[in-house]
């Protein structure tokens, strides 16, 4: 992506952060980027991996997570603060993307344990690579049905450092594999591979190349990753 397009996308994301409680349309975003609606939607998807609307929804729910844990606002108040007009819609979207209802998220301090569960006969093997200075960071691996991680991952696994891994018990469906490192300091690195279709007769072999998380990356919403982050850096859970 050229520098002008990249800076335009970053300007739009900054605008979204500042206007999460307001109604923001794709036309509004395209106006900030100074591109046509069609061209803007295309380059935004290419830069972030998701549509502008999906990215905005993820930003709103990420802020809702923080407000649930750090404030005494009611769920209804938080719903309106992050730009939803209906509590039912907000709660349903939150549960779908975070993996638990807003009230449960608050009551459990943002944590939701999810033990690995075998759901199929396929296997995904691979290796995680990263820059030498981050090689010893604990790293989370999980399977999601779509490129943007939402809900609870399948076969969530934590490995002590970058390197080889194996996920057994995978359903033979198209999926995405996400890896996320959790350094003691800094924001960490991420890699997404997919879509991939693992088959029992032919184990998938992939390489996940971790890169530093950037502002164009959609927020990672699943509550389980909040839990794994705390565990990785030695915080109580």
MARBA-67553 format. One line per field, with one value per atom (N, C-alpha, C): residue number from 1; atom name; y, x, z. Coordinates in Angstrom, 3 decimals, m for minus. Layout:
nr	[NUM|...]
atom	[CA|...]
v	[Y|...]
u	[X|...]
w	[Z|...]
This chain:
nr	[1|1|1|2|2|2|3|3|3|4|4|4|5|5|5|6|6|6|7|7|7|8|8|8|9|9|9|10|10|10|11|11|11|12|12|12|13|13|13|14|14|14|15|15|15|16|16|16|17|17|17|18|18|18|19|19|19|20|20|20|21|21|21|22|22|22|23|23|23|24|24|24|25|25|25|26|26|26|27|27|27|28|28|28|29|29|29|30|30|30|31|31|31|32|32|32|33|33|33|34|34|34|35|35|35|36|36|36|37|37|37|38|38|38|39|39|39|40|40|40|41|41|41|42|42|42|43|43|43|44|44|44|45|45|45|46|46|46|47|47|47|48|48|48|49|49|49|50|50|50|51|51|51|52|52|52|53|53|53|54|54|54|55|55|55|56|56|56|57|57|57|58|58|58|59|59|59|60|60|60|61|61|61|62|62|62|63|63|63|64|64|64|65|65|65|66|66|66|67|67|67|68|68|68|69|69|69|70|70|70|71|71|71|72|72|72|73|73|73|74|74|74|75|75|75|76|76|76|77|77|77|78|78|78|79|79|79|80|80|80|81|81|81|82|82|82|83|83|83|84|84|84|85|85|85|86|86|86|87|87|87|88|88|88|89|89|89|90|90|90|91|91|91|92|92|92|93|93|93|94|94|94|95|95|95|96|96|96|97|97|97|98|98|98|99|99|99|100|100|100|101|101|101|102|102|102|103|103|103|104|104|104|105|105|105|106|106|106|107|107|107|108|108|108|109|109|109|110|110|110|111|111|111|112|112|112|113|113|113|114|114|114|115|115|115|116|116|116|117|117|117|118|118|118|119|119|119|120|120|120|121|121|121|122|122|122|123|123|123|124|124|124|125|125|125|126|126|126|127|127|127|128|128|128|129|129|129|130|130|130|131|131|131|132|132|132|133|133|133|134|134|134|135|135|135|136|136|136|137|137|137|138|138|138|139|139|139|140|140|140|141|141|141|142|142|142|143|143|143|144|144|144|145|145|145|146|146|146|147|147|147|148|148|148|149|149|149|150|150|150|151|151|151|152|152|152|153|153|153|154|154|154|155|155|155|156|156|156|157|157|157|158|158|158|159|159|159|160|160|160|161|161|161|162|162|162|163|163|163|164|164|164|165|165|165|166|166|166|167|167|167|168|168|168|169|169|169|170|170|170|171|171|171|172|172|172|173|173|173|174|174|174|175|175|175|176|176|176|177|177|177|178|178|178|179|179|179|180|180|180|181|181|181|182|182|182|183|183|183|184|184|184|185|185|185|186|186|186|187|187|187|188|188|188|189|189|189|190|190|190|191|191|191|192|192|192|193|193|193|194|194|194|195|195|195|196|196|196|197|197|197|198|198|198|199|199|199|200|200|200|201|201|201|202|202|202|203|203|203|204|204|204|205|205|205|206|206|206|207|207|207|208|208|208|209|209|209|210|210|210|211|211|211|212|212|212|213|213|213|214|214|214|215|215|215|216|216|216|217|217|217|218|218|218|219|219|219|220|220|220|221|221|221|222|222|222|223|223|223|224|224|224|225|225|225|226|226|226|227|227|227|228|228|228|229|229|229|230|230|230|231|231|231|232|232|232|233|233|233|234|234|234|235|235|235|236|236|236|237|237|237]
atom	[N|CA|C|N|CA|C|N|CA|C|N|CA|C|N|CA|C|N|CA|C|N|CA|C|N|CA|C|N|CA|C|N|CA|C|N|CA|C|N|CA|C|N|CA|C|N|CA|C|N|CA|C|N|CA|C|N|CA|C|N|CA|C|N|CA|C|N|CA|C|N|CA|C|N|CA|C|N|CA|C|N|CA|C|N|CA|C|N|CA|C|N|CA|C|N|CA|C|N|CA|C|N|CA|C|N|CA|C|N|CA|C|N|CA|C|N|CA|C|N|CA|C|N|CA|C|N|CA|C|N|CA|C|N|CA|C|N|CA|C|N|CA|C|N|CA|C|N|CA|C|N|CA|C|N|CA|C|N|CA|C|N|CA|C|N|CA|C|N|CA|C|N|CA|C|N|CA|C|N|CA|C|N|CA|C|N|CA|C|N|CA|C|N|CA|C|N|CA|C|N|CA|C|N|CA|C|N|CA|C|N|CA|C|N|CA|C|N|CA|C|N|CA|C|N|CA|C|N|CA|C|N|CA|C|N|CA|C|N|CA|C|N|CA|C|N|CA|C|N|CA|C|N|CA|C|N|CA|C|N|CA|C|N|CA|C|N|CA|C|N|CA|C|N|CA|C|N|CA|C|N|CA|C|N|CA|C|N|CA|C|N|CA|C|N|CA|C|N|CA|C|N|CA|C|N|CA|C|N|CA|C|N|CA|C|N|CA|C|N|CA|C|N|CA|C|N|CA|C|N|CA|C|N|CA|C|N|CA|C|N|CA|C|N|CA|C|N|CA|C|N|CA|C|N|CA|C|N|CA|C|N|CA|C|N|CA|C|N|CA|C|N|CA|C|N|CA|C|N|CA|C|N|CA|C|N|CA|C|N|CA|C|N|CA|C|N|CA|C|N|CA|C|N|CA|C|N|CA|C|N|CA|C|N|CA|C|N|CA|C|N|CA|C|N|CA|C|N|CA|C|N|CA|C|N|CA|C|N|CA|C|N|CA|C|N|CA|C|N|CA|C|N|CA|C|N|CA|C|N|CA|C|N|CA|C|N|CA|C|N|CA|C|N|CA|C|N|CA|C|N|CA|C|N|CA|C|N|CA|C|N|CA|C|N|CA|C|N|CA|C|N|CA|C|N|CA|C|N|CA|C|N|CA|C|N|CA|C|N|CA|C|N|CA|C|N|CA|C|N|CA|C|N|CA|C|N|CA|C|N|CA|C|N|CA|C|N|CA|C|N|CA|C|N|CA|C|N|CA|C|N|CA|C|N|CA|C|N|CA|C|N|CA|C|N|CA|C|N|CA|C|N|CA|C|N|CA|C|N|CA|C|N|CA|C|N|CA|C|N|CA|C|N|CA|C|N|CA|C|N|CA|C|N|CA|C|N|CA|C|N|CA|C|N|CA|C|N|CA|C|N|CA|C|N|CA|C|N|CA|C|N|CA|C|N|CA|C|N|CA|C|N|CA|C|N|CA|C|N|CA|C|N|CA|C|N|CA|C|N|CA|C|N|CA|C|N|CA|C|N|CA|C|N|CA|C|N|CA|C|N|CA|C|N|CA|C|N|CA|C|N|CA|C|N|CA|C|N|CA|C|N|CA|C|N|CA|C|N|CA|C|N|CA|C|N|CA|C|N|CA|C|N|CA|C|N|CA|C|N|CA|C|N|CA|C|N|CA|C|N|CA|C|N|CA|C|N|CA|C|N|CA|C|N|CA|C|N|CA|C|N|CA|C|N|CA|C|N|CA|C|N|CA|C|N|CA|C|N|CA|C|N|CA|C|N|CA|C|N|CA|C|N|CA|C|N|CA|C|N|CA|C|N|CA|C|N|CA|C|N|CA|C|N|CA|C|N|CA|C]
v	[m1.193|0.000|1.244|2.236|3.450|4.292|5.230|6.022|6.860|7.439|8.283|7.470|6.282|5.434|5.004|4.639|4.191|5.305|6.509|7.632|7.973|7.811|8.073|7.082|5.811|4.792|5.075|5.473|5.786|6.999|7.970|9.146|8.749|7.828|7.352|6.612|5.760|4.996|5.943|6.987|7.979|8.667|8.986|9.612|8.684|7.393|6.435|6.371|6.355|6.325|7.524|8.652|9.880|10.002|9.128|9.278|7.973|7.164|5.865|5.977|7.075|7.232|7.813|8.216|8.857|7.873|8.228|7.436|7.808|6.838|7.066|6.118|6.654|5.846|5.656|4.741|4.544|5.804|6.513|7.782|8.779|8.816|9.709|9.328|8.030|7.558|7.893|7.676|7.950|9.444|10.279|11.728|12.101|11.511|11.780|11.299|10.142|9.587|10.303|11.071|11.784|10.837|9.759|8.808|8.590|8.017|7.610|6.479|6.308|5.275|3.900|3.606|2.297|2.090|3.087|2.945|2.858|3.673|3.634|2.261|1.712|0.403|m0.661|m0.569|m1.574|m1.483|m0.280|m0.170|m0.388|m0.044|m0.287|m1.779|m2.530|m3.982|m4.584|m4.072|m4.592|m4.288|m3.121|m2.712|m3.409|m3.627|m4.135|m5.580|m6.081|m7.450|m7.564|m6.458|m6.476|m5.232|m5.235|m4.089|m2.915|m1.688|m0.532|m0.693|m1.199|m1.381|m2.389|m3.463|m4.488|m3.942|m3.133|m2.546|m1.607|m0.781|0.140|m0.619|m1.688|m2.499|m3.063|m3.517|m4.071|m2.998|m1.784|m0.693|m0.382|m0.373|m0.071|m1.129|m2.375|m3.437|m3.476|m3.122|m3.045|m1.977|m0.832|0.214|m0.247|m0.958|m1.473|m2.404|m3.243|m4.136|m3.337|m2.288|m1.469|m0.787|m0.243|0.442|m0.516|m1.737|m2.724|m3.042|m3.040|m3.404|m2.215|m1.023|0.117|1.172|1.034|2.033|1.346|2.149|1.628|1.910|2.344|2.583|1.309|1.461|0.311|m0.158|m1.364|m1.889|m0.984|m0.467|0.441|1.705|2.268|3.473|3.196|2.069|1.712|1.488|0.867|0.649|1.953|3.011|4.297|5.001|4.842|5.470|4.973|3.695|3.128|3.101|3.839|4.066|3.130|2.311|1.462|2.116|2.024|2.607|1.604|0.318|m0.727|m1.643|m1.809|m2.646|m4.099|m4.569|m5.945|m6.206|m5.288|m5.430|m5.400|m4.460|m4.353|m5.639|m6.151|m7.337|m8.555|m8.674|m9.801|m9.739|m8.554|m8.392|m8.616|m8.117|m8.295|m9.773|m10.510|m11.933|m12.703|m12.347|m13.040|m12.840|m11.639|m11.328|m11.503|m11.319|m11.445|m12.847|m13.506|m14.870|m14.995|m13.887|m13.908|m12.611|m12.641|m11.472|m10.359|m9.089|m7.980|m8.125|m8.523|m8.679|m9.751|m10.864|m11.943|m11.503|m10.737|m10.247|m9.398|m8.521|m7.673|m8.503|m9.398|m10.181|m11.084|m11.533|m12.440|m11.714|m10.395|m9.638|m9.759|m10.055|m10.156|m11.505|m12.489|m13.784|m14.863|m15.697|m16.830|m18.005|m18.939|m20.099|m20.954|m21.474|m22.333|m23.468|m24.618|m25.723|m26.221|m26.671|m27.217|m28.396|m28.396|m29.462|m30.000|m31.295|m31.926|m31.924|m31.386|m31.316|m31.995|m32.628|m33.267|m34.117|m34.761|m35.696|m35.113|m33.830|m33.258|m32.676|m32.423|m31.898|m30.727|m29.684|m28.580|m28.503|m28.635|m28.497|m27.261|m26.726|m25.575|m25.075|m23.920|m23.282|m21.791|m21.186|m19.748|m19.118|m18.140|m17.440|m15.991|m15.396|m14.029|m13.494|m12.190|m11.587|m12.149|m12.234|m12.891|m12.318|m10.991|m10.374|m10.736|m11.285|m11.645|m13.156|m13.916|m15.361|m16.055|m15.495|m16.159|m15.681|m14.906|m14.434|m15.561|m15.746|m16.716|m16.368|m17.376|m17.144|m17.975|m17.324|m17.975|m18.407|m19.584|m20.058|m20.502|m20.160|m20.595|m20.581|m21.266|m21.362|m20.580|m19.783|m18.988|m19.239|m19.073|m19.316|m18.213|m17.002|m15.879|m15.204|m14.309|m13.652|m12.810|m12.101|m11.309|m12.223|m12.275|m13.170|m12.692|m13.550|m13.192|m14.439|m14.238|m15.375|m16.074|m17.379|m18.169|m19.029|m19.058|m19.846|m21.337|m22.089|m23.547|m23.966|m24.946|m25.491|m24.407|m23.541|m22.515|m23.152|m22.687|m23.278|m22.180|m22.325|m21.374|m22.119|m21.619|m22.226|m21.234|m21.721|m20.825|m19.885|m20.216|m19.362|m19.747|m18.889|m19.172|m20.463|m21.178|m22.451|m23.361|m24.666|m25.608|m25.779|m26.130|m26.387|m27.417|m28.007|m28.947|m28.788|m28.651|m28.573|m29.821|m30.702|m31.954|m31.857|m32.509|m32.504|m31.391|m30.983|m29.881|m30.393|m29.640|m29.980|m29.699|m30.556|m30.367|m29.285|m28.082|m26.940|m25.828|m24.898|m23.738|m22.936|m22.497|m21.759|m20.873|m20.061|m19.210|m19.551|m19.575|m19.822|m18.495|m18.131|m16.887|m17.190|m16.457|m16.515|m15.107|m15.005|m13.698|m13.834|m13.069|m13.128|m12.147|m12.467|m11.635|m11.339|m10.291|m9.917|m9.271|m9.306|m8.642|m7.127|m6.589|m5.167|m4.998|m4.001|m3.778|m4.407|m4.226|m4.659|m6.026|m6.574|m7.912|m7.966|m9.183|m9.435|m10.360|m10.391|m11.170|m11.768|m12.880|m13.482|m14.196|m14.099|m14.803|m15.555|m16.818|m17.648|m18.226|m18.095|m18.695|m17.973|m18.510|m19.683|m20.966|m21.907|m23.196|m24.288|m25.376|m26.500|m27.744|m28.130|m29.318|m30.576|m31.624|m32.880|m34.023|m34.985|m36.097|m36.828|m36.993|m37.750|m36.915|m35.594|m34.719|m33.575|m33.793|m32.735|m31.467|m30.330|m29.055|m28.653|m28.098|m27.589|m26.121|m25.257|m23.824|m23.127|m21.917|m21.054|m19.763|m19.438|m18.196|m17.240|m16.160|m15.187|m14.008|m13.968|m12.907|m11.558|m10.548|m9.168|m8.282|m7.170|m6.248|m5.787|m5.756|m5.281|m3.804|m3.437|m2.069|m1.466|m0.162|0.501|0.118|m0.442|m0.866|m2.274|m2.935|m4.261|m4.116|m4.878|m4.816|m5.262|m4.709|m5.164|m6.652|m7.297|m8.720|m8.812|m9.302|m9.176|m10.349|m11.601|m12.720|m12.594|m12.859|m12.754|m13.706|m14.837|m15.809|m15.217|m14.356|m13.758|m12.750|m12.119|m11.279|m12.138|m13.296|m14.226|m14.681|m15.107|m15.610|m14.510|m13.280|m12.166|m12.006|m12.075|m11.918|m13.064|m14.278|m15.429|m15.308|m14.849|m14.816|m13.879|m12.766|m11.790|m11.916|m12.990|m13.283|m12.562|m12.056|m11.386|m12.416|m12.118|m13.074|m13.221|m14.443|m14.689|m15.454]
u	[0.842|0.000|0.878|0.510|1.317|1.141|2.071|2.100|0.843|0.345|m0.856|m2.053|m2.236|m3.360|m3.224|m2.017|m1.795|m2.102|m1.632|m1.899|m3.386|m4.075|m5.510|m6.271|m5.883|m6.530|m6.292|m5.074|m4.772|m5.573|m5.773|m6.573|m8.020|m8.534|m9.900|m10.013|m9.049|m9.092|m9.018|m8.198|m8.124|m9.473|m10.126|m11.448|m12.461|m12.394|m13.327|m13.151|m11.909|m11.643|m12.283|m12.295|m12.807|m14.326|m14.967|m16.399|m17.166|m16.744|m17.382|m18.835|m19.200|m20.579|m21.486|m20.910|m21.675|m21.994|m22.994|m23.288|m22.277|m21.498|m20.459|m20.708|m20.849|m21.109|m19.830|m19.893|m18.752|m18.522|m19.597|m19.444|m18.634|m18.892|m18.129|m16.647|m16.381|m14.995|m14.302|m14.996|m14.417|m14.115|m14.975|m14.756|m13.469|m13.245|m12.026|m10.800|m10.937|m9.811|m9.578|m10.592|m10.527|m10.431|m11.211|m11.333|m12.811|m13.084|m14.454|m14.831|m16.117|m16.584|m16.098|m16.173|m15.756|m14.258|m13.464|m12.006|m11.594|m12.222|m11.903|m12.193|m13.373|m13.743|m12.749|m12.289|m11.356|m9.998|m9.450|m8.119|m8.192|m9.331|m9.470|m9.474|m10.210|m10.257|m8.872|m8.152|m6.821|m5.859|m5.998|m5.076|m5.367|m6.644|m7.029|m7.489|m7.871|m8.376|m9.870|m10.536|m11.979|m12.608|m13.932|m14.643|m14.612|m14.844|m14.879|m15.917|m17.094|m18.134|m17.742|m17.088|m16.652|m15.568|m14.690|m13.620|m14.210|m15.169|m15.809|m16.514|m17.198|m17.878|m16.880|m15.729|m14.708|m14.152|m13.947|m13.467|m14.475|m15.753|m16.788|m16.825|m16.730|m16.784|m15.517|m14.388|m13.151|m13.271|m13.847|m14.053|m15.063|m16.107|m17.105|m16.454|m15.533|m14.824|m14.087|m13.409|m12.650|m13.593|m14.706|m15.655|m16.297|m16.550|m17.148|m16.212|m14.915|m13.947|m13.463|m13.477|m12.827|m13.790|m15.083|m16.050|m17.236|m18.091|m19.317|m20.532|m20.316|m21.439|m22.260|m23.566|m24.425|m24.228|m24.685|m24.592|m25.346|m26.493|m27.266|m26.473|m25.829|m25.025|m23.870|m23.205|m22.071|m22.543|m23.683|m24.275|m24.342|m24.828|m24.980|m23.636|m22.737|m21.419|m20.663|m20.824|m20.079|m20.901|m22.005|m22.680|m23.810|m24.288|m25.444|m26.700|m27.795|m29.048|m29.917|m29.702|m30.521|m29.639|m30.006|m29.222|m29.198|m30.332|m30.392|m29.405|m29.333|m28.393|m26.957|m26.681|m25.338|m24.951|m25.825|m25.514|m25.310|m26.149|m26.028|m24.717|m24.362|m23.113|m21.911|m21.971|m20.881|m20.658|m21.721|m21.584|m21.042|m21.498|m21.045|m19.557|m19.055|m17.676|m16.695|m17.157|m16.273|m16.326|m17.479|m17.591|m18.364|m18.840|m19.660|m20.467|m21.576|m22.440|m21.745|m22.129|m21.487|m21.504|m22.647|m22.746|m21.781|m21.700|m20.786|m19.333|m19.050|m17.691|m17.251|m18.132|m17.816|m17.668|m18.619|m18.605|m17.384|m16.879|m15.729|m14.408|m14.426|m13.199|m12.614|m13.460|m12.997|m12.414|m12.513|m11.880|m12.909|m12.579|m13.437|m12.554|m12.340|m11.528|m12.235|m11.476|m12.055|m11.078|m11.269|m10.338|m10.352|m9.201|m9.162|m10.127|m10.900|m11.872|m11.686|m11.529|m11.408|m12.765|m12.833|m14.108|m14.058|m12.945|m12.836|m11.584|m11.400|m10.286|m9.034|m9.049|m7.932|m6.863|m5.706|m4.552|m3.953|m3.584|m2.825|m1.492|m0.427|0.919|1.572|2.528|3.205|4.324|4.824|5.886|5.597|5.879|5.723|7.103|7.277|8.556|8.365|9.427|9.365|10.780|10.926|12.249|12.949|14.254|15.035|14.766|14.555|14.384|13.047|12.114|10.805|10.580|11.621|11.475|10.989|11.286|10.936|9.616|8.855|7.563|6.532|5.745|4.642|3.709|3.205|2.410|1.129|0.029|m1.273|m1.555|m2.175|m2.607|m4.059|m4.869|m6.257|m6.834|m7.944|m8.612|m9.916|m10.153|m11.374|m12.027|m13.353|m14.039|m13.821|m13.429|m13.224|m11.900|m11.512|m10.209|m10.139|m11.211|m11.208|m11.540|m10.681|m10.945|m12.125|m13.117|m14.294|m14.867|m15.633|m16.170|m15.064|m15.204|m14.180|m13.445|m12.125|m11.367|m11.512|m11.329|m11.288|m9.856|m9.705|m8.398|m7.415|m7.817|m6.887|m5.671|m4.501|m3.248|m2.253|m1.540|m0.485|0.843|1.795|3.127|4.114|5.180|6.075|6.895|7.062|7.854|7.563|7.982|7.795|8.503|7.933|8.501|7.428|7.681|6.714|5.491|4.360|3.131|2.298|1.344|0.408|m0.959|m1.984|m3.370|m4.090|m4.446|m5.117|m6.587|m7.424|m8.856|m9.579|m9.057|m9.614|m10.736|m11.823|m12.899|m12.440|m12.789|m12.342|m13.142|m13.095|m13.772|m12.770|m13.126|m12.264|m12.178|m10.974|m10.784|m9.546|m9.351|m8.169|m7.423|m6.114|m5.285|m4.653|m4.839|m4.285|m3.218|m2.122|m1.086|m0.884|m0.735|m0.585|0.414|1.500|2.504|2.150|2.603|2.316|3.617|4.336|5.560|5.224|6.160|5.933|5.821|6.522|6.442|6.154|5.362|5.036|3.707|3.307|1.974|1.961|3.113|3.149|3.045|2.977|2.950|1.794|1.444|0.292|0.555|m0.109|m0.086|m1.413|m1.935|m3.170|m2.914|m3.302|m3.100|m4.454|m4.777|m6.009|m6.571|m7.687|m8.382|m7.616|m7.760|m7.106|m8.125|m8.014|m8.923|m8.102|m8.123|m7.381|m8.201|m7.558|m8.239|m7.589|m8.375|m7.814|m6.698|m6.873|m5.888|m4.688|m4.745|m3.661|m3.485|m2.699|m2.488|m1.941|m2.459|m1.995|m0.688|0.216|1.485|1.608|1.715|1.707|2.850|3.141|4.117|3.404|3.440|2.868|4.009|4.094|5.178|4.649|5.015|4.545|5.121|4.282|4.706|4.111|4.722|4.267|2.839|2.001|0.634|0.650|m0.174|m0.213|m1.596|m1.689|m2.970|m4.021|m3.612|m4.592|m5.131|m4.602|m5.111|m6.392|m7.437|m8.663|m8.391|m9.112|m8.952|m9.224|m8.506|m8.714|m9.689|m10.891|m11.982|m12.224|m11.933|m12.328|m11.832|m12.727|m12.375|m11.248|m11.174|m10.138|m8.757|m8.587|m7.274|m6.941|m7.948|m7.682|m7.108|m7.688|m7.219|m5.796|m5.555|m4.229|m3.176|m3.561|m2.619|m2.185|m3.137|m2.816|m1.948|m2.256|m1.461|m0.030|0.083|1.393|2.352|1.840|2.739|2.735|2.150|2.245|1.262|0.164|m0.853|m1.815|m2.461|m3.414|m4.639|m5.178|m6.386|m7.369]
w	[0.000|0.000|0.000|m0.828|m0.899|0.366|0.565|1.791|1.954|0.865|0.939|1.423|0.859|1.262|2.713|3.115|4.491|5.485|5.196|6.091|6.120|5.000|4.951|5.821|5.771|6.587|8.068|8.415|9.813|10.290|9.404|9.768|10.028|9.238|9.435|10.768|11.067|12.323|13.518|13.432|14.507|14.672|13.553|13.613|14.266|13.969|14.560|16.075|16.533|17.973|18.673|18.000|18.610|18.527|17.740|17.498|17.687|18.651|18.840|19.297|19.904|20.362|19.283|18.162|17.099|15.976|15.180|13.978|12.903|12.490|11.479|10.316|9.121|7.936|7.118|6.179|5.283|4.457|4.125|3.402|4.233|5.546|6.426|6.427|6.507|6.513|5.200|4.086|2.772|2.623|3.201|3.143|3.882|5.057|5.816|5.042|4.396|3.627|2.308|1.859|0.581|m0.598|m0.495|m1.590|m1.882|m3.045|m3.327|m2.373|m2.141|m1.222|m1.647|m2.938|m3.435|m3.231|m3.614|m3.496|m2.029|m1.187|0.235|0.828|0.551|1.108|0.683|m0.561|m1.084|m0.393|m0.245|0.360|1.873|2.493|3.928|4.213|3.405|3.571|3.354|2.379|2.098|3.244|3.852|4.920|6.235|6.539|7.865|7.859|6.705|6.618|6.850|7.205|7.453|6.833|6.748|6.198|7.169|6.679|7.589|8.701|8.374|9.378|10.439|10.009|10.968|11.887|11.345|12.143|13.191|12.783|13.712|14.834|14.489|15.503|16.506|16.018|16.905|17.836|17.320|18.168|19.270|18.924|19.910|21.009|20.624|21.624|22.467|21.872|22.654|23.737|23.389|24.387|25.435|25.009|25.954|26.963|26.514|27.431|28.506|28.078|29.031|30.022|29.530|30.402|31.395|30.976|31.881|33.046|32.782|33.819|34.637|34.045|34.697|35.215|34.932|35.392|36.057|36.661|37.271|36.410|35.173|34.261|34.095|33.983|33.719|32.282|31.999|30.633|29.668|30.100|29.248|28.939|29.947|29.731|28.792|28.984|28.118|26.694|26.555|25.237|24.453|25.087|24.400|24.234|25.196|25.100|23.877|23.545|22.408|21.124|21.092|19.828|19.456|20.400|20.127|20.689|19.954|20.412|21.154|20.918|21.541|22.383|23.657|24.561|24.083|23.564|23.087|21.965|21.028|19.908|20.417|21.322|21.889|22.611|23.469|24.263|23.369|22.348|21.424|20.658|20.161|19.417|20.333|21.545|22.504|22.787|23.060|23.368|22.179|20.977|19.776|19.534|19.747|19.397|20.549|21.787|22.943|23.530|23.416|23.915|25.202|25.742|26.942|27.006|27.733|27.838|28.613|28.375|29.086|30.606|31.176|32.629|33.123|32.399|32.790|32.653|31.606|31.398|32.592|33.039|34.196|35.465|35.715|36.950|37.048|35.901|35.890|35.614|35.706|35.515|34.126|33.136|31.758|31.391|32.269|32.013|31.707|30.756|30.421|30.045|30.941|30.583|29.544|28.614|27.578|27.303|27.914|27.717|26.284|25.771|24.418|24.287|23.236|23.004|21.594|21.480|20.169|19.483|18.285|17.568|16.206|15.877|14.579|14.471|13.320|13.161|12.506|12.158|11.407|12.320|11.733|12.476|11.699|12.434|11.851|12.571|11.826|12.375|11.770|12.485|11.929|12.796|12.429|13.189|13.239|14.376|14.548|14.527|13.662|13.572|14.003|14.548|15.043|15.134|15.245|15.398|16.633|16.573|17.625|19.002|19.104|20.420|21.070|20.277|20.823|20.829|20.617|20.444|21.722|22.873|24.131|24.726|23.988|24.492|24.450|25.512|25.459|24.303|23.634|22.432|22.454|22.169|22.096|20.660|20.498|19.184|19.313|18.350|18.352|16.953|16.787|15.491|15.537|14.488|14.377|13.022|12.940|11.666|10.650|11.101|10.195|10.490|9.578|9.720|10.984|11.311|12.532|13.693|14.717|15.847|16.665|16.807|17.587|18.241|19.312|20.049|20.812|20.953|21.624|20.603|20.664|19.696|19.939|18.877|18.960|19.276|20.145|20.517|20.971|21.910|22.385|23.048|22.658|23.128|23.447|24.545|24.907|24.873|24.099|24.073|24.678|25.308|26.055|25.198|23.921|23.034|21.591|20.667|19.256|18.877|17.909|17.499|16.943|16.924|16.351|17.248|16.631|17.370|16.614|17.319|16.687|17.334|16.518|16.976|16.483|17.396|17.045|17.404|16.610|16.873|16.141|14.980|14.208|13.314|13.223|12.288|10.865|9.904|8.513|7.795|8.309|7.702|7.459|6.572|6.371|7.664|8.009|9.250|9.130|10.158|10.251|11.537|11.461|12.639|13.047|14.306|14.828|15.868|15.802|16.841|17.377|18.692|19.337|20.474|20.408|21.472|22.582|23.805|24.971|25.720|25.306|26.014|27.344|28.264|29.550|29.371|28.389|28.098|26.612|26.265|24.865|24.492|23.231|22.808|22.128|21.803|21.253|19.740|19.243|17.807|17.469|16.185|15.743|14.372|14.084|12.751|12.537|11.337|10.967|9.680|9.652|8.470|8.054|6.777|6.318|5.098|4.585|5.118|4.810|5.702|5.558|5.832|5.116|5.307|5.630|6.908|7.329|7.055|6.578|6.273|7.046|7.498|8.283|7.554|6.248|5.474|5.068|5.323|4.895|5.887|6.971|7.969|7.319|7.745|7.215|7.889|7.115|7.639|7.250|8.245|7.976|8.711|8.266|8.930|9.321|10.606|11.116|11.434|10.674|10.852|11.670|12.936|13.816|13.400|13.427|13.180|14.267|14.497|15.538|15.245|16.276|16.123|15.750|14.754|14.250|14.476|14.299|14.528|13.498|12.370|11.361|11.648|12.661|13.023|13.832|13.499|14.296|15.727|16.703|18.090|18.214|19.122|19.397|20.558|20.297|21.248|22.189|21.810|22.674|24.107|25.051|26.468|26.832|26.176|26.490|26.306|25.303|25.083|26.170|26.771|27.937|29.055|29.239|30.271|29.979|28.739|28.386|28.509|28.187|28.322|29.766|30.682|32.097|32.594|32.189|32.578|32.056|30.802|30.163|30.862|31.362|31.999|33.513|34.013|35.439|36.317|35.732|36.532|37.100|38.239|38.809|37.924|37.830|37.052|37.904]
